[in-house]
Amino acid sequence: MSTGPKLHEMLNGVSWLVGKWRSESGVGYYPTIKDFTYGEEVEFSHVGQPNLQFSCYSWKVPEQKPLHRELGFLRVKPNSDQVALVISENTGVCEVQEGTVKGQEIQVETHTVGRLTFGKPPAVKKVKRTFRRDGDTLQQILEMETENTPMCEHLKITYNKV
């Protein structure tokens, strides 16, 4: 019985991400907004190609009101520890983030940001994102810089594998 396509060998170093991860205990904070709690489901999947598909859906807790949506791909540079995360967001922002994978941790930083000409201010200038796996949990920390606020931590969440 087949369980889907075989993971491409270029993805062996990031195979620990594959699966669906979920949490209802994320915390959001930023100097310009009120602190909040959110839930989120992140999934890394594949179709046998040399990239992982990425989806991320968040909601406000406890209201279950939809928040942020992200879709994209994680690519690995052949024969290296370099990775790229390409993301399109429901806010009209598109990002290319690059960084490294070391063991069961990925750190990426935005090098390109595209946004709608009519996007809501303030404009995001840079994002830093860390994924770290510890057993059956996956943590994500997101730092953000906008045209008005210097780089600082914005989101932190620890998911359980579903």
Helices and strands as residue ranges (DSSP letters): G 9-17, E 19-30, E 33-45, E 51-60, E 65-76, E 82-89, E 93-102, E 105-115, E 124-134, E 137-146, E 152-161
